[in-house]
């Protein structure tokens, strides 16, 4: 979903609002929500690329854990 598309400007306020509705003491859940939302937005464009995004996510996560 491109930043200059009409559908982005419909979805962005919803995601932004839900993020700030999650209490700050549940910061981990905020991060999980953003990752899930980004996966859904990415899959909206081409679902097969979600596997690429999953691979990048796992490599980045494990790189941070073992660094």
C-alpha positions as CSV (number, residue, x, y, z in Angstrom):
1,X,0.0,0.0,0.0
2,X,1.6,3.2,-1.1
3,X,1.7,6.2,1.3
4,X,0.1,8.4,-1.3
5,X,-2.9,6.1,-2.0
6,X,-6.4,6.8,-0.9
7,X,-6.7,3.4,0.9
8,X,-3.7,4.2,3.0
9,X,-5.3,7.4,4.3
10,X,-8.4,5.4,5.2
11,X,-6.5,2.7,7.1
12,X,-3.7,4.8,8.8
13,X,-6.0,6.7,11.2
14,X,-7.5,3.4,12.3
15,X,-4.2,1.8,13.0
16,X,-2.8,5.0,14.6
17,X,-5.9,5.2,16.9
18,X,-5.8,1.6,18.0
19,X,-2.1,1.9,18.7
20,X,-2.7,4.8,21.1
21,X,-5.7,3.0,22.7
22,X,-3.5,0.2,23.9
23,X,-2.3,1.2,27.4
24,X,1.4,2.2,27.5
25,X,2.0,-0.4,30.3
26,X,1.3,-3.0,27.6
27,X,4.1,-1.7,25.4
28,X,4.9,-5.3,24.1
29,X,1.4,-5.6,22.8
30,X,1.7,-2.3,21.0
31,X,4.8,-3.7,19.2
32,X,3.0,-6.9,18.3
33,X,0.0,-4.9,17.0
34,X,2.3,-2.8,14.8
35,X,4.0,-5.9,13.4
36,X,0.6,-7.6,12.7
37,X,-0.8,-4.4,11.1
38,X,2.3,-4.1,8.9
39,X,2.0,-7.7,7.8
40,X,-1.7,-7.2,6.9
41,X,-0.9,-4.1,4.9
42,X,1.9,-5.8,3.1
43,X,-0.2,-8.8,2.4
44,X,-2.9,-6.5,0.9
45,X,-0.4,-5.8,-1.9
46,X,0.8,-9.3,-2.6
47,X,0.2,-12.1,-0.1
48,X,3.1,-14.2,-1.2
49,X,5.6,-11.5,-0.2
50,X,4.5,-12.1,3.4
51,X,7.0,-15.0,3.5
52,X,9.8,-12.7,2.5
53,X,8.7,-10.3,5.3
54,X,8.6,-13.2,7.8
55,X,12.1,-14.2,6.8
56,X,13.4,-10.7,7.3
57,X,11.6,-10.4,10.6
58,X,13.0,-13.6,11.9
59,X,16.6,-12.8,10.8
60,X,16.4,-9.4,12.3
61,X,14.9,-10.6,15.5
62,X,17.5,-13.4,16.0
63,X,20.3,-11.1,15.0
64,X,19.2,-8.8,17.8
65,X,18.9,-11.6,20.3
66,X,22.3,-13.1,19.6
67,X,24.2,-9.8,19.1
